[in-house]
Amino acid sequence: MEYFDAVYCICMADRPGKRDFLLKQLNYLYPNLKPIIFDAINTRHVKGKGHHVGCAMSHRNVMLEAKTKGFKRIVVFEEDAILHKDFKNILSKAVAEIRDKQWDLFYLGAHCQRKIRENPFPKEENCEYLLKPRGMTCTHGICYNETFYDWVIDRIPDEIEKAHAWCNRNVAIDQWFRHFQNQNNEGYKKYINRNPIAYIVEPIITSQPFMLSGPHHPHAQDKRENFLTKL
């Protein structure tokens, strides 16, 4: 984790069980790590897209804080993230490959539709642990580079009503991020003089409960036995 300046955990203040299990996983893997607990913005009262509004605003405000504190690269986990048993080893190898590259988004996990899983993403040249994704969703385990901070901060409103309108246009932050996964984006090119660059680690090292296999979901994306579901 030394490559990253901070690790954030976005957690709802009234769901301590999820927060505590996420911290337990991180402590198991990195006993000396001191993650930053970021209280998720509670928008349950917002009709329609309440969850998406709070999620977008929380990620935006994490980046704002990271920028304010001078953090160049951060890891962000959402409270229901489930980490791979070999998380530390795989991440270390992926970081060795990404260290000297330009990037904006680095996914540690994501939801990949069946058609994507049947046609895997291409590997980055001369890399074993980095793939170049397109069309993924979810933000339960994601890394942000400082190159991406202002783009998000300036576009996602910091007021609930305005953020709700933003979600009505963009659905959710993870859906919006699909436009920045290694494809031509004229707006972003004007912002930073290049197209956005995203990577995902292979194999995926962060999952969520609904993506884990089990008796009723034998064909789920991620194999339950590979993740820290119990400690």
Secondary structure, DSSP 8 states (H G I E B T S, - for coil): -TTSSEEEEEE-TT-HHHHHHHHHHHHHH-TT---EEEE----TTSTTTHHHHHHHHHHHHHHHHHHHHT-SEEEEEETT-EEBTTHHHHHHHHHHHHTTS--SEEES--B--HHHHHS---B-TT-SSEE---S-B--SEEEEEHHHHHHHHTTS-SSHHHHHHHHHHHS-HHHHHGGGSSS--HHHHHHHSS---EEEESS--EE-GGGB-BTTBTT-SB-GGGB-S--
